[in-house]
Every structure is written in C-alpha cells, then in structure tokens.
C-alpha cells in the first residue's frame, strides 16, 4: 500500500533529524515534516472538509507547501496547486472548476483571488493555524487509487482542465526502476536534490515526491533563478537536479559559471520540452555529470519514457530521441484511424503507464478522448526506431511549449478576439533560442479601428499569464481555410520551421 500519506511516518521513524526540505534559510527535518503534516491533516478535518474535497495552494515554493501536500494526503483531501503566474480570471476558473473549499494563499497573490472559497488560510498565518491542532497522525484509509492531486493543464478549448492523479502516480515509475534494477534515474542515501521546476507543475511535484519518498534532502527555491540555482548547487553540495531545458540555458549563460560550480552534481534530470543537440552537448561539457531525459505529460503522471545516461553520447544517434519506455510502460504510434504503425512511420504517440491519470475533473467526454482503453493519447507526433526509442517530431494538438509550459492557441485566440479591434486571431508556436518556442499571433484587424501590437499586449496582460502572451504580432487580411472552413494553421506555422529537422524546439 504505497501512498503519500504513509511516506513521512516511515522517515520520521528511520531518520527524524535528517533534513527533508531546505528553502532559503529554513530547514525542515523529516520528524518536523511528519508532525507538521499531521497537524495540517487534523486542521483540514477540523475545518469540516471530508475525503475528496479540494484544497488549493496559491503561492511560491516553500517548506509549507510540502506540509500541506502530505497533510492533504493524510486527510484524504485532494491538493490543487495553482500556478502563481496566472491572472485573476485564470485563477478564478481553477478555484471554481475544482470546487475548492479551502485555499492556502500567499498574501502577495491576494489580488488574483476574485471570489474566495469558504475558508482561506494566509500563509503568513499558517504556522499559527496549524499549531492549534494535535500532532497525532489521523486514521488513513487511502489506497494507491485514491485521488491525491489535481493539476491544471491548458486546454485545446481555451479553458484549463484538471488532471486528477492518484497516489500510484507518484510511485509506479520509481518502483518499476527499482524492480528492474535500473539506475536510469536513482536516489541514493545522502543525496541533496534541487527542484528547478515549480510544484504546481507535474515535473516539480513528481521530483519532490520521489526524493522525499527516498529520504533525501530537497532544496526548494521560491522561484527559479539561474544565478541562485548555480550558487545553491555549489554551496549546498547538490548531487541531483531536475530542470527544463530553458533553465539549463539560463544557468550556462550566467556570467562566470564554470564546471567547478557543479563538482558535487552527479545527475541532472531534464524534460518538459525538447532540447537542442547544441544545448545538450554544452550542458554535458559544463555540468560534467550524468544526464537523463524524461518525457511524459501531466496525464501520464509525469515521466513515461527516459533517455538514460548511457545514451547521452555527444554526436551519438540517440541525442535527439526522447528515450525508451520504463519497465511496465508501453508505447505505440498510431495513424489517424487508430491503427498501429511500424517503426519509422510518424503518427500520434500513445503511452500506457501505471502512473496514468484517473481522468479530467468533471469532463468525462474529454477524458474519453485522451484516455482510451488505458492508453494516453499524447497529441505529439513521432515515431519509434527499431530498438523502441521514441522520437518526437511535431505536435498534433497545436500546443506551444514555452520554457516547458504547455500553451494552447485557443486560449490566447479567445482572449484576443475579445478586443474590439480584432476580427479574428490565429496563434502558432515558432522556434526561440532561449525559451524553446515563442507565441506568434496572426491578427485580422478591424479595418475601421485597427489595433497596434502595444494595444493588444496591454489588453492581454490582465487576462493571460505572462508566459502565454504573444511575443510577436503579425497583421493579415484573412485567415487561410480549407473548403470546409477549417483554419489551415499549418500553413501559417510551417514557414517558421522550414529550416528545422523537426517541428518542435
């Protein structure tokens, strides 16, 4: 019965004084994490919440976030981490859609909460709120299939969808690696693990839970800062890290960064977006440690495919592959009719993993489209090589990947078309050296009142998170369509990718 709710108690018995979480100048031991999360669970139940109720967290990274995570697991409630970069309308949608009853709120983001749930706990008052309740561990009825987290992803229809994950999502891959005796990604006694990816993202949440399950020390940054990350790796003796490619690039371009800053680092896990071969080779040379690439989705419970360290050979044939499935994970590539394709043929990549989501919250039809007979349809176009490695070539669902964040055009197009000077808008992704991709907006303006790019930017700022904002606007006379009226998005997108071997960056 592997569940998050049982994790802290085991380590409180085995290593109560070992640091569990280091954040800024504060450290929480495993004994303190266990006791604190017990108090959180007791407080949640005292507030009248019952198993299955949703508890949201809107704030930057802190040790309290993990006390709340395990407190939710122990109380049977479901944690809804909210991206603090979202605007008030986006936050409101998540709180209302999830039916959040209790919100943990960092005061800095109070303006983003337009309609508060029935109970709000300000993080400045968290310790006092938690301290009023007993430290006894509550009765635990969780099973591996009990929901424990609900993460929101951008949606093809313009509204984010809540991906519901069970406890098993945070153990299935780790256990499969251990059972097979593989060290593609491993956790060792004495490891100090840096979390570069925020906890509202499945990559950050997964990496934190893997390390806390292993009893290592997690180093959490309030928000990613490249200079700070390099300093933490050097000064704290960080041994493992999980980042997205854009973070690697930012660290490498920090003035004065050198290999000596990374002498304690033994393994870097990266994913969230494709990586260029040039950036990967530079990272291998400067960080001088093992690298493991992970590929998956929030819907797959994060990683389902891994390119292990042994495949990271500069100039080698696998440097642009996403990797191969873990033991117990299956991959297939299908055509538009659902027929499985042979190696080398490009189609939609589908993943069958024991860590897969339970479904989209309140959206059975959308769930049925993505989760079919246990297979997650990724929306990524790729192929398998003869040895079973996955190679991603393009996208089917039109997502734009900005520094590892999925951004769906429909959401931006809907917002743009609310401007009185916009007749129609189409958004595509274009390659960007720093962020992987940038958002490029094609706009058909009202001929009587054409807007300027600056006016459109000003209009969107309060409506969309910063990473979703178009970096460039291009005004066109009409949107290209096929005879049935469907937008020919590829006709607009492809010119940006003509010189690329693949249409993802």
C-alpha positions in Angstrom: 0.0 0.0 0.0 2.4 2.7 -1.3 0.8 6.1 -0.7 2.0 9.6 0.0 0.1 9.6 3.3 2.5 6.9 4.7 5.7 8.4 3.4 6.5 10.9 6.2 5.8 8.5 9.1 8.3 6.0 7.7 11.1 8.5 7.6 10.2 10.1 10.9 11.0 6.7 12.4 14.1 6.0 10.3 15.7 9.4 10.1 13.8 12.0 12.2 16.7 14.5 12.3 17.7 14.3 8.6 16.8 17.5 6.7 13.8 16.9 4.4 13.4 20.3 2.9 15.7 23.3 2.6 14.1 26.6 1.5 16.0 29.8 1.6 17.5 29.9 5.2 15.0 27.4 6.7 15.3 23.7 7.1 12.6 21.2 8.0 13.6 17.7 9.2 11.7 14.5 8.4 10.4 14.5 12.0 9.2 18.0 11.7 7.6 17.3 8.3 5.7 14.4 9.7 4.5 16.2 12.7 3.6 19.4 10.8 1.7 17.5 8.1 -0.2 15.6 10.8 -1.3 18.9 12.3 -2.3 20.1 8.8 -4.4 17.0 8.3 -6.1 17.4 11.7 -6.8 21.1 10.9 -8.3 20.3 7.5 -10.6 17.8 9.1 -11.5 20.3 11.9 -12.4 22.8 9.2 -15.2 20.4 8.1 -13.6 19.0 5.0 -14.1 15.3 4.1 -12.1 13.0 1.9 -12.4 14.0 -1.8 -12.7 17.7 -1.0 -10.4 20.0 -2.9 -7.7 22.1 -1.1 -5.9 24.7 -3.2 -2.4 26.3 -2.8 -1.6 29.6 -4.4 1.9 30.7 -3.5 5.5 30.3 -4.4 7.6 27.3 -3.2 8.1 26.8 0.5 8.5 24.1 3.1 4.9 24.8 4.0 3.8 23.6 0.5 5.0 20.1 1.3 3.5 20.1 4.7 0.2 20.9 3.0 0.8 18.2 0.3 1.2 15.5 2.9 -1.5 17.0 5.1 -3.9 16.7 2.3 -2.8 13.1 1.6 -3.3 12.2 5.3 -6.7 13.8 5.4 -7.9 12.2 2.2 -8.4 15.6 0.5 -7.0 16.5 -2.9 -4.4 19.2 -3.4 -4.9 21.7 -6.2 -1.6 23.6 -6.7 -2.3 26.9 -8.6 0.3 28.5 -10.9 1.0 31.8 -9.2 1.8 33.4 -12.5 -1.8 33.2 -13.7 -4.1 36.2 -13.8 -7.2 36.6 -11.7 -9.7 35.2 -14.3 -7.5 32.1 -14.8 -7.2 31.6 -11.0 -10.9 32.0 -10.6 -11.6 29.4 -13.2 -9.4 26.8 -11.3 -10.9 27.6 -7.9 -14.5 27.4 -9.2 -14.0 24.4 -11.5 -12.3 22.4 -8.8 -14.9 23.3 -6.2 -12.1 24.3 -3.8 -13.3 24.6 -0.2 -10.0 25.6 1.5 -7.4 27.9 0.0 -3.8 28.4 1.3 -2.9 31.8 0.0 0.3 33.8 -0.1 -0.6 37.4 0.6 1.4 38.5 -2.4 -1.3 36.9 -4.7 -4.4 38.0 -2.9 -5.4 40.3 -5.8 -5.7 37.2 -8.0 -8.5 35.7 -5.9 -11.7 37.4 -7.1 -14.1 35.0 -5.4 -12.7 33.3 -2.3 -13.7 29.8 -1.2 -15.4 29.3 2.2 -12.1 29.0 4.1 -8.8 30.9 3.3 -5.6 30.5 5.3 -3.0 33.1 4.6 0.5 31.6 4.6 1.7 34.3 6.9 -0.7 32.8 9.5 0.0 29.2 8.5 2.1 28.2 11.5 -0.3 29.6 14.0 -3.3 28.0 12.2 -1.5 24.6 12.0 -0.2 24.8 15.6 -3.7 24.8 17.2 -4.2 21.2 16.2 -2.8 17.9 17.6 0.2 16.2 16.1 -1.3 12.7 16.1 -1.5 11.0 12.7 -5.1 10.7 11.6 -6.6 7.4 10.6 -5.6 6.7 7.0 -7.9 4.9 4.5 -6.0 5.8 1.3 -5.3 3.2 -1.3 -3.0 3.6 -4.4 -6.0 4.6 -6.5 -7.2 7.3 -4.1 -7.1 10.8 -5.7 -4.4 13.0 -4.1 -3.6 15.8 -6.5 -5.4 17.8 -9.2 -3.1 19.7 -11.6 -4.5 22.1 -14.3 -3.2 22.0 -17.8 -4.0 24.4 -20.7 -6.9 23.1 -22.8 -7.5 22.9 -26.5 -10.9 24.6 -26.0 -9.3 27.5 -24.1 -10.0 26.6 -20.5 -7.6 24.6 -18.4 -8.5 21.0 -17.4 -8.0 19.5 -14.0 -5.9 16.3 -14.3 -6.7 14.0 -11.3 -3.8 11.9 -10.1 -3.9 9.1 -7.6 -1.2 8.1 -5.1 0.1 5.4 -7.5 1.1 8.1 -10.0 4.0 9.1 -7.6 5.3 5.5 -7.1 4.7 3.5 -10.2 7.8 4.5 -12.2 10.2 4.6 -9.2 9.1 1.1 -8.2 9.4 -0.2 -11.8 13.0 1.1 -12.0 13.9 -0.5 -8.6 12.3 -3.8 -9.5 14.2 -4.0 -12.8 17.5 -2.9 -11.1 17.9 0.1 -13.4 19.6 3.3 -12.4 18.4 5.5 -15.3 17.1 7.8 -12.5 18.2 6.8 -9.0 18.0 8.2 -5.4 20.9 7.5 -3.0 21.5 8.0 0.7 22.9 11.4 1.3 21.6 12.9 -2.0 20.7 16.6 -2.0 18.2 17.3 -4.7 17.5 20.6 -6.3 14.0 21.3 -7.6 14.2 23.7 -10.5 10.6 23.1 -11.7 7.8 24.6 -9.6 5.5 22.4 -7.5 2.4 23.4 -9.5 3.9 21.6 -12.4 3.8 17.8 -12.5 7.6 17.7 -13.1 8.3 19.6 -9.9 5.8 17.8 -7.8 6.9 14.4 -9.1 10.6 15.1 -8.5 9.9 16.3 -4.9 7.8 13.3 -4.0 10.5 10.9 -5.4 13.2 12.4 -3.3 11.0 12.7 -0.2 10.0 9.1 -0.6 13.7 8.1 -0.8 14.5 10.1 2.3 16.9 12.5 0.6 17.1 16.3 1.2 15.1 18.5 -1.2 16.3 22.0 -2.0 13.4 24.2 -3.0 13.7 27.7 -4.5 10.9 30.2 -4.0 11.0 30.6 -7.8 13.7 29.6 -10.3 16.6 32.0 -10.5 19.6 30.9 -12.6 22.3 32.6 -10.5 20.7 31.3 -7.3 20.5 27.8 -8.7 24.2 27.7 -9.5 25.1 29.1 -6.1 22.9 26.5 -4.3 24.4 23.6 -6.3 27.9 24.8 -5.4 27.3 25.9 -1.8 25.0 23.2 -0.6 26.7 20.3 -2.4 23.7 19.5 -4.5 24.0 16.0 -6.1 20.9 15.8 -8.3 18.7 18.3 -10.1 15.6 18.4 -12.2 15.1 21.2 -14.7 13.7 22.1 -18.1 16.0 22.9 -21.0 15.4 26.7 -20.7 16.7 26.5 -17.1 19.9 24.8 -18.3 20.4 27.5 -20.9 19.9 30.3 -18.3 22.4 28.7 -15.9 25.0 28.2 -18.7 24.8 31.9 -19.7 25.2 33.3 -16.2 28.4 35.3 -16.1 31.4 33.4 -14.6 29.7 30.0 -14.5 32.2 27.2 -14.8 32.5 23.4 -14.4 33.9 23.9 -10.8 30.5 25.2 -9.7 29.0 21.7 -10.4 31.6 19.3 -8.9 29.1 17.7 -6.5 26.4 17.2 -9.1 26.2 13.6 -10.2 23.0 13.5 -12.2 20.8 16.0 -14.0 17.2 15.0 -15.0 15.7 17.2 -17.6 12.4 17.3 -19.6 9.3 19.3 -20.1 10.2 20.3 -23.7 12.6 19.1 -26.4 16.2 20.1 -26.2 18.5 21.2 -29.0 21.6 19.0 -29.5 23.9 22.0 -29.1 22.4 22.9 -25.7 22.6 19.3 -24.6 26.2 18.9 -25.6 27.2 22.2 -23.9 25.4 21.1 -20.7 27.2 17.8 -20.7 30.5 19.5 -21.0 30.0 22.2 -18.4 28.0 20.3 -15.8 30.2 17.2 -16.3 27.7 14.8 -14.8 25.2 12.1 -15.9 22.1 13.3 -17.8 18.7 11.6 -18.0 15.9 12.9 -20.2 12.3 12.3 -19.2 9.3 12.5 -21.4 5.6 12.4 -20.4 2.6 14.5 -19.7 0.6 15.6 -16.6 -1.9 13.0 -17.8 0.8 10.2 -17.6 1.7 11.2 -14.1 4.9 12.8 -15.5 7.6 10.6 -16.9 6.8 7.5 -19.0 9.9 7.5 -21.3 13.5 8.0 -20.4 16.7 8.5 -22.3 19.2 7.1 -19.8 22.7 8.4 -19.1 24.4 5.8 -21.3 22.6 7.2 -24.4 24.0 10.7 -23.9 26.9 10.4 -26.2 27.8 13.7 -28.0 27.2 13.2 -31.6 25.6 9.9 -30.9 22.5 8.6 -32.8 20.1 9.0 -29.8 20.8 12.5 -28.8 17.6 13.7 -30.3 15.5 10.8 -29.1 13.1 11.2 -26.1 14.1 7.8 -24.8 12.6 4.4 -24.3 9.7 3.3 -22.0 10.3 2.3 -18.5 9.6 -1.3 -17.5 5.9 -1.7 -17.3 5.2 1.1 -19.7 4.2 0.5 -23.3 4.4 2.9 -26.3 2.7 2.7 -29.6 2.4 5.1 -32.6 -1.0 5.2 -34.4 -2.4 6.8 -37.6 -5.5 8.9 -37.9 -7.7 5.8 -37.9 -6.2 4.4 -34.7 -4.1 1.7 -36.5 -0.7 0.9 -35.0 2.2 1.9 -37.2 5.5 0.1 -37.8 8.9 1.6 -36.6 9.9 4.6 -38.6 6.4 5.7 -39.5 5.2 9.0 -38.0 1.9 9.2 -36.1 0.5 10.0 -32.7 2.5 8.7 -29.8 0.3 6.8 -27.2 1.5 5.8 -23.8 0.2 3.0 -21.5 1.6 3.6 -18.0 0.5 2.5 -14.5 1.1 6.1 -13.4 -1.6 7.5 -15.7 -4.3 9.9 -14.6 -7.7 8.9 -13.2 -9.2 11.4 -15.6 -10.1 15.1 -16.2 -12.1 16.5 -13.3 -15.8 16.9 -14.4 -15.0 16.2 -18.0 -15.9 12.6 -18.9 -16.1 13.3 -22.7 -12.6 14.9 -22.7 -11.3 12.0 -20.6 -12.6 9.5 -23.1 -10.8 11.3 -25.9 -7.4 11.3 -24.2 -7.6 8.1 -22.1 -8.7 5.2 -24.4 -8.5 1.6 -23.1 -5.8 2.6 -20.7 -3.7 4.4 -23.4 -3.0 8.2 -23.1 -3.1 9.9 -26.5 -0.4 12.5 -26.2 -1.1 14.8 -29.1 2.6 14.5 -30.0 3.6 13.3 -33.4 6.6 11.0 -33.5 7.9 7.5 -34.4 9.7 4.5 -32.9 13.0 3.3 -34.0 13.9 -0.3 -34.4 15.0 -0.5 -30.8 11.9 1.0 -29.4 13.2 4.5 -28.8 10.6 7.3 -29.1 11.5 10.3 -31.3 9.2 13.3 -31.2 8.8 15.2 -34.5 5.9 17.5 -34.2 2.6 18.2 -32.5 -0.9 17.1 -33.3 -2.8 19.2 -30.8 -1.2 22.5 -31.7 0.3 23.2 -28.2 3.1 25.7 -28.0 5.9 24.8 -25.5 7.2 28.0 -23.8 10.0 27.1 -21.4 8.4 23.8 -20.7 4.9 25.2 -20.2 2.1 23.9 -22.5 0.2 26.9 -24.0 -2.8 26.2 -26.2 -3.6 28.6 -29.0 -7.4 28.5 -28.4 -7.0 30.2 -25.0 -5.0 33.1 -26.5 -7.2 33.4 -29.6 -10.3 33.6 -27.4 -8.7 36.4 -25.4 -7.5 38.3 -28.5 -10.9 38.1 -30.2 -12.4 39.9 -27.2 -10.6 43.0 -28.3 -13.0 45.3 -30.3 -10.2 45.9 -32.9 -9.7 42.2 -33.7 -11.9 40.4 -36.2 -10.1 37.1 -35.9 -6.8 35.7 -34.5 -4.7 32.6 -35.0 -1.8 31.7 -32.7 1.1 29.3 -33.5 4.4 28.4 -32.0 7.7 29.5 -33.6 11.2 28.4 -32.6 13.0 30.5 -30.0 16.7 30.0 -29.0 16.1 31.0 -25.3 12.6 29.7 -24.4 12.3 26.8 -26.9 9.3 28.3 -28.6 7.5 31.7 -28.6 3.9 32.6 -29.2 3.3 34.2 -32.6 -0.1 35.8 -33.2 -1.7 36.4 -36.6 -4.4 39.0 -36.3 -7.1 40.1 -38.8 -7.8 43.7 -37.7 -11.0 45.7 -37.8 -10.3 47.9 -40.9 -12.1 50.8 -39.2 -10.2 50.6 -35.9 -7.0 48.5 -36.3 -5.2 48.0 -33.1 -1.4 48.3 -32.6 0.7 45.4 -31.1 1.2 47.6 -28.0 -2.6 48.0 -27.6 -3.1 44.2 -27.9 -0.4 43.5 -25.4 -1.9 45.9 -22.9 -5.3 44.3 -23.4 -4.0 40.8 -22.8 -1.8 41.5 -19.7 -4.6 41.3 -17.2 -6.2 38.3 -19.0 -3.4 35.9 -19.5 -0.3 34.7 -17.6 2.9 36.3 -18.8 4.3 33.1 -20.5 1.1 32.9 -22.6 1.4 36.4 -24.1 2.4 36.6 -27.8 5.9 37.8 -28.3 5.1 39.0 -31.8 2.0 40.1 -33.7 1.5 39.8 -37.5 -1.4 41.5 -39.2 -3.0 39.7 -42.1 -6.0 40.3 -44.4 -7.7 36.9 -43.8 -7.2 33.6 -42.1 -6.4 30.7 -44.6 -9.1 28.0 -44.5 -9.8 24.8 -46.3 -13.1 24.2 -48.3 -14.9 23.1 -45.2 -13.9 26.2 -43.3 -11.3 24.7 -41.0 -8.3 27.0 -40.3 -5.1 26.0 -42.0 -3.0 26.6 -39.0 -0.1 24.7 -40.5 0.0 27.0 -43.5 0.8 29.8 -41.1 3.1 27.8 -38.8 5.3 25.9 -41.2 7.3 28.8 -42.6 8.9 29.3 -39.2 10.1 25.7 -39.2 11.2 25.2 -42.8 14.9 25.0 -41.8 14.3 22.7 -38.8 14.7 18.9 -38.9 11.8 18.6 -36.6 8.9 20.9 -35.8 9.4 21.1 -32.0 12.2 23.0 -30.3 
